[in-house]
């Protein structure tokens, strides 16, 4: 009954979200695709170093258990709490399947991936820079893809999202607030 339940739950997960769950038939348990950072825990404040008030360098990010068949990764970091609508802080894509982390301070011209234009109108990472007051939430969304996007460098978030359609087969997130 447990295996039947897992199969039905997996089918529903795939139908509703369009993303198949990670399931190991050998262990009988799901292996979660996760994104972590040694700089901040999930839900904990993003340290000043990674914001516009600090060194404004990208935080270290690491992931585990990507779905089988992953050929590339893409990441979008954005702030849905920005006053004018979602603000894009980082667009990075066509990371090779062997990649398991992004080190702190990824250069704007990282050789292992292509980087897009953020809403600061710059290539690469632009850290949290919320207005004074309440904290904003910053979402780092990592996508496991069954194919590279083959976009040129300097793509926008929307161009990347369009290229990802039908190629995402896993997603992992890390969310952290930042305040001034």
C-alpha positions as CSV (number, residue, x, y, z in Angstrom):
1,X,0.0,0.0,0.0
2,X,2.8,2.4,0.8
3,X,4.4,2.0,-2.7
4,X,1.0,2.4,-4.3
5,X,0.4,5.6,-2.3
6,X,3.8,7.0,-3.3
7,X,3.1,6.2,-7.0
8,X,-0.3,7.9,-6.8
9,X,1.1,10.9,-4.9
10,X,3.9,11.2,-7.4
11,X,1.5,11.1,-10.3
12,X,-0.6,13.9,-8.7
13,X,2.5,15.9,-8.0
14,X,3.5,15.7,-11.6
15,X,0.0,16.6,-12.9
16,X,-0.6,19.5,-10.5
17,X,2.9,21.0,-10.5
18,X,4.3,19.7,-13.8
19,X,7.5,18.6,-11.9
20,X,8.0,14.9,-11.2
21,X,9.0,14.1,-7.6
22,X,12.4,12.5,-6.9
23,X,11.8,8.9,-5.8
24,X,14.2,6.1,-5.2
25,X,12.7,2.7,-5.8
26,X,15.6,1.1,-4.0
27,X,15.1,3.0,-0.8
28,X,11.4,3.6,-1.2
29,X,11.8,7.2,-0.2
30,X,11.9,10.6,-1.9
31,X,15.3,12.2,-2.3
32,X,14.7,16.0,-2.1
33,X,16.5,18.3,-4.4
34,X,17.8,21.0,-2.1
35,X,19.6,24.3,-2.2
36,X,21.6,25.5,0.8
37,X,23.9,28.3,1.7
38,X,26.7,28.4,4.3
39,X,26.0,32.2,4.5
40,X,22.4,32.0,5.7
41,X,19.9,29.4,6.9
42,X,16.5,29.2,5.2
43,X,14.4,32.1,6.5
44,X,17.3,33.7,8.3
45,X,18.5,37.2,7.3
46,X,20.9,37.4,4.4
47,X,24.1,38.9,5.9
48,X,25.0,42.5,5.0
49,X,28.1,41.3,3.1
50,X,25.8,40.0,0.3
51,X,23.7,43.2,0.0
52,X,24.2,46.7,-1.5
53,X,25.2,48.0,1.9
54,X,28.0,45.5,2.1
55,X,30.4,44.0,-0.4
56,X,27.5,43.2,-2.7
57,X,28.9,39.7,-3.7
58,X,26.9,36.7,-4.4
59,X,26.4,34.3,-1.5
60,X,27.8,30.7,-1.6
61,X,25.1,28.3,-2.7
62,X,25.2,24.5,-2.9
63,X,22.8,21.9,-4.0
64,X,22.2,18.2,-3.6
65,X,20.1,15.4,-5.2
66,X,19.3,16.9,-8.6
67,X,16.8,14.9,-10.6
68,X,18.3,12.1,-12.7
69,X,18.8,13.2,-16.3
70,X,19.8,16.8,-15.3
71,X,21.8,18.3,-18.2
72,X,22.1,21.9,-16.9
73,X,21.0,24.3,-14.2
74,X,19.7,27.8,-14.2
75,X,19.0,30.2,-11.3
76,X,17.0,33.3,-10.8
77,X,17.2,35.4,-7.6
78,X,14.5,38.0,-7.1
79,X,12.5,40.1,-4.6
80,X,8.7,39.8,-4.9
81,X,8.3,42.4,-2.2
82,X,9.8,45.3,-4.2
83,X,7.5,48.4,-4.4
84,X,7.2,48.4,-8.2
85,X,6.8,44.6,-8.5
86,X,9.3,41.7,-8.5
87,X,12.9,43.0,-8.7
88,X,15.4,40.7,-10.4
89,X,18.8,40.4,-8.7
90,X,20.5,37.6,-10.6
91,X,20.0,35.6,-13.7
92,X,22.5,32.8,-14.3
93,X,22.1,29.8,-16.6
94,X,23.6,27.0,-18.6
95,X,25.5,25.8,-15.6
96,X,26.9,22.3,-16.5
97,X,25.2,19.3,-14.9
98,X,28.3,18.5,-12.9
99,X,28.1,21.8,-11.1
100,X,27.0,21.4,-7.4
101,X,27.8,24.8,-6.1
102,X,28.4,28.5,-6.8
103,X,31.1,29.9,-4.6
104,X,30.9,33.3,-2.9
105,X,31.4,36.2,-5.2
106,X,30.8,34.6,-8.6
107,X,32.5,36.9,-11.1
108,X,30.3,38.8,-13.6
109,X,32.2,36.9,-16.4
110,X,32.1,33.4,-14.8
111,X,33.4,30.9,-17.4
112,X,31.3,28.0,-16.3
113,X,27.9,29.7,-17.0
114,X,26.2,32.6,-18.7
115,X,24.8,35.5,-16.8
116,X,21.9,37.7,-17.6
117,X,20.8,41.3,-17.0
118,X,19.4,42.1,-13.5
119,X,17.0,45.0,-12.8
120,X,20.0,47.2,-11.8
121,X,20.6,46.9,-15.6
122,X,23.9,45.1,-15.0
123,X,25.2,41.6,-15.7
124,X,25.6,39.3,-12.8
125,X,24.6,39.5,-9.2
126,X,23.2,42.6,-7.6
127,X,22.5,42.1,-3.9
128,X,19.4,42.9,-1.8
129,X,18.9,46.6,-1.5
130,X,15.5,47.1,0.0
131,X,14.1,50.5,1.0
132,X,14.3,51.3,4.8
133,X,11.5,49.6,6.8
134,X,10.2,46.1,6.6
135,X,12.3,43.2,5.4
136,X,11.9,42.0,1.9
137,X,12.1,38.3,0.9
138,X,14.8,37.2,-1.5
139,X,14.1,34.0,-3.5
140,X,17.0,32.0,-5.0
141,X,15.3,29.6,-7.4
142,X,17.5,26.8,-8.9
143,X,16.1,24.9,-11.8
144,X,17.3,21.5,-12.9
145,X,17.0,21.2,-16.7
146,X,16.9,18.4,-19.2
147,X,18.8,20.6,-21.7
148,X,20.9,23.7,-21.7
149,X,19.1,26.9,-22.8
150,X,21.6,27.9,-25.4
151,X,20.7,31.6,-24.8
152,X,23.4,34.2,-25.4
153,X,24.8,36.0,-22.3
154,X,22.9,39.0,-21.1
155,X,19.4,37.4,-21.3
156,X,16.6,38.8,-19.2
157,X,14.7,36.9,-16.6
158,X,11.7,36.6,-19.0
159,X,13.9,35.3,-21.9
160,X,15.3,32.7,-19.5
161,X,11.8,31.7,-18.2
162,X,10.6,31.3,-21.8
163,X,13.7,29.1,-22.6
164,X,13.0,27.0,-19.6
165,X,9.5,26.0,-20.6
166,X,9.1,22.3,-21.0
167,X,12.7,21.7,-19.8
168,X,12.4,22.1,-16.0
169,X,12.3,18.8,-14.2
170,X,13.2,19.9,-10.7
171,X,13.4,23.1,-8.6
172,X,15.0,23.9,-5.3
173,X,14.7,27.2,-3.4
174,X,16.5,29.2,-0.7
175,X,14.6,32.1,0.7
176,X,16.1,34.8,3.0
177,X,15.0,38.2,4.1
178,X,17.1,41.3,4.1
179,X,16.3,44.7,5.7
180,X,17.9,48.1,6.0
